[in-house]
Amino acid sequence: MTKKKMLAVLFSAALLLTAGGCARTEDDPPSGTSKTTDSSEKPAVDTAVFRGKITGEVTRDDENNVYYILVSDVETLQDPEELSDVFTNQEVKLNVPEEVLTPAFDSESYSSGNEIEFSLEPLFVTTNSIPPQIPGKSIISVKLLEN
């Protein structure tokens, strides 16, 4: 075969492979539409739940509407992804958005020595700082426990 024919065959083969990869399957919706999934199809994933003691004063960042709560002696109550090693033998700083807290939240009742229980997304995010920090997007709830 001549070089021109060889190049034409290779170009055609590449074009067919590329076009085949772009073909729509039954699962893909036509363009301009979106596929909706029923949440019951997804397996239920448990949240991670921890308990610890507040260390120091709870502070508020007015600009970002976030409360900073430093927690020590963290005890794992439920950790489906076994990520609690982040807290081992150290404190953790929760960056809690105002909307996660109950409407009756009073930062003065969240004082040093009080116990709290906090729930996190199953695959929560944490910083590599000391103490590690957990951003608000990973925090589901924080509640004060009766002492």
Disulfide bonds with the S-S distance in Angstrom:
none
